[in-house]
Structures are given as structure tokens and as C-alpha cells.
Amino acid sequence: MSESYELNVEVKVTEPEVAVVTVSGDLDGATGTSLHHQLANQIVHGRRYLVLDLRAVPFMDSSGLNILIRASNEAKGLDGSLHLAAVSDVVLRLLDLTGISVTTPVHASPEDALAVIASQRSAEPGRAGPAACPASSASHPA
């Protein structure tokens, strides 16, 4: 059995409906449950737009892919979206091979993803622009 490293997850709520989730460590069957719980918690608390900063994820297996697919579907069910950011070449290759990079936006950085989300949100009917809300931050080791 191979050794699995701890997965760390940090959540920063940038607006009431938007969160950036920074993930570090291997994302696999042994560690993925903690990420799934963090993402589900964000959706339960009204975050329709999620950005996953994956720059510190050197490895992902099918369990990690399943978590991304589930989170994307849950966000879409709330008229939101999941955005992946700063993906390593190894993980991006997996996303490309499985077609996830076609259905889930992949951005060079979390800032790029947030800019796209701001543009999408400002185009929503009945919304004049981004909601004014002071940013809050919470860190959760998984």
C-alpha cells in the first residue's frame, strides 16, 4: 500500500456566493473525502461559485476526479459553476484525457477565475454588479 500525504484545504470566502478553495497534497481515495466535505459545506452555505486553486496538487486519481465532477454538478444545480485554477501539468493532462477540462473551466490563476466569475455574475438578470461584502477568510486543515 502506498503512503498517502495529508491533504490541506483552505477556504477564503471572497463574496457571499464565491469561495476560493486552495488545496495542497495528493488528491486520491485516501484524502479526497475531506475536500468533498469542504466543497459540500461551501455549497450548503450559499457559495454557488467555487474556485479550486490546485497549484499544490501534484497527483490526482479517479477519486479526485469524481469529487470535481460532483462539485461541478452541485454548483451548476444552483446556477453557479466550479472553476479550476493553477493546475499542474500532470493534473491538467488527466483533466484533458477525461474531458473534464472541456466541461469545467480551467484558468491560469485564481484571480483569472474570479474575474470570469465576476463577469458572469454581472450578466445575471437583476444584478447590477458584484455584491459589496468585506472578504472573510477561514483556514481548515483537512
Secondary structure, DSSP 8 states (H G I E B T S, - for coil): -------EEEEEEEETTEEEEEEES-BSTTTHHHHHHHHHHHHHTT--EEEEEEEE---B-HHHHHHHHHHHHHHHHTT-EEEEES--HHHHHHHHHHTHHHHS-EESSHHHHHHHHHHHHHTSTT--S------EEEEEE-
